[in-house]
Amino acid sequence: SDQPLVIQGAGAGNDTTAAGVLADIVDIQDLFS
């Protein structure tokens, strides 16, 4: 089954939080390449 990514808690605004999550995903991708 598909499991959506859920982000909860305080953030610095939608754009800043999204940029941080994207940066984390890119960092994780680099670990596997």
C-alpha positions as CSV (number, residue, x, y, z in Angstrom):
1,S,0.0,0.0,0.0
2,D,1.1,3.6,-0.6
3,Q,2.1,5.6,2.4
4,P,2.0,9.4,2.0
5,L,4.7,11.6,3.5
6,V,3.1,13.5,6.4
7,I,4.9,16.5,7.9
8,Q,3.6,17.8,11.2
9,G,4.7,20.4,13.6
10,A,5.9,24.0,13.6
11,G,7.5,25.3,10.4
12,A,8.9,28.5,9.0
13,G,6.1,28.8,6.4
14,N,5.1,26.6,3.6
15,D,7.8,27.6,1.1
16,T,10.6,27.4,3.6
17,T,9.4,24.1,5.0
18,A,9.0,22.6,1.4
19,A,12.5,23.8,0.5
20,G,14.0,22.1,3.6
21,V,12.2,18.9,2.9
22,L,13.4,18.9,-0.7
23,A,16.9,19.5,0.4
24,D,16.7,16.6,2.8
25,I,15.4,14.3,0.0
26,V,18.3,15.3,-2.3
27,D,20.7,14.6,0.5
28,I,19.2,11.2,1.1
29,Q,19.3,10.5,-2.6
30,D,23.0,11.3,-2.6
31,L,23.6,8.6,0.0
32,F,22.3,6.0,-2.3
33,S,24.1,7.1,-5.5
